[in-house]
Amino acid sequence: MITALEKHECPACGGQAEWEPTTQKLRCPFCGTESPYQFDRDQGKVVELDLVRALRELPDDERGWQTERRSVQCQACRAVMVFDPARVGQNCEFCGSPALVDYQEIRAPIRPQGVLPFRVDAHRVRDDIRRWWKSRWFAPGRLAIAALVDTVKSLYIPYWTFDAQVHCPWTAEAGHYYYVNVQGHDSKGRPVTRQERRVRWEPAAGVVDTFFDDEAVPGTQGLPIDLLKQIEPFPTAEVAKYDTAFLLGHVVEHYQVVLLDAAQRSVEQMHAKLVALCAQQIPGDTYRNLAIAPEYSGRTFKHILVPVWLLSYNYGTKVYQVIVNGYTGTIAGRRPYSPWKIALAVAFAALIALLVLWLNGPQ
């Protein structure tokens, strides 16, 4: 975990306090004493950084973790984690592998501008995961015993968010349906008249002006992106200014998607949304040959940390993961399937089909 600039000592025993999601306070893990931690969102608003300037050269005062830290990389899943330098002997928090090596950055990392603090605690997460398993009927019955929820871990993972004002002219061909009567013959050769739909194409053009606020791009390599997308969104409006007090007791992942790549992905995401917005403006019933020419301005970005609970477990020879949004509690994951339950379901479906055939058969 990262050690804060201030030690945030427990007022009762002097131990190192940790951030408690349920109470939104600092809590001593040794004696249980809680101490309030005040932060003023108005005084500590998260600052958007100019993207063009950052891509040219980010100044050194925007880099670093503001605290002593040690970065290690897992040789199995390639995730990079940031720990207290005194912490030794740990396994990878993402896949459990002990194959960790020191990770040396070419340059100091871009410091997070904000943190979305944990709001869902470990007790709720364990209960929710148990209920999630029970709702998956095809999961093996002994899964809840084999995959111990006590091993769930709390992580802060990196995200980039991007803002941009966009002026987007578009052109397309708008299609309008109309119907004509067509003479023909039916299957017996008798003349019939039927209606046939056709399309009248006309040129169309327009402009979409919109603002993208906090277009999010994951910076993680330790979690499957498809699962991560299922637990989004993370409410970026609730992000607090970066403060190491929020990180106490949790592991932080170093971003593996650099700013330049994240910025390009954000443009791709915005482009797809712009296509949909422009398509909504096209008159008529259908369209073709839509072309957009977006112009981006006022582009800014933030590097933020968002909370995730992670359960990695082995079942048979495979490793499975369940992840939980540490702010909203949304769950996504992979789990094994029981061949016996699947076979039973197939047999039951076949039995129902035979019964229906028998009931609808010749009387």
DASULCOR-V389367 format. One record per helix or strand of 2 or more residues. SS is the DSSP state (2 for helix, 1 for strand). FROM is the first residue (numbers start at 0). TO is the last residue. Records with the same first field share a line. If there is no record, write none. Layout:
BEGIN
SS = FROM-TO / FROM-TO
END
This chain:
BEGIN
1 = 15-19 / 24-27 / 33-34 / 48-49 / 69-73 / 79-82 / 99-101 / 113-114 / 152-184 / 190-217 / 239-240 / 250-252 / 285-314 / 317-324 / 330-332
2 = 50-56 / 59-61 / 121-133 / 142-145 / 148-150 / 224-230 / 235-237 / 243-246 / 258-280 / 338-358
END
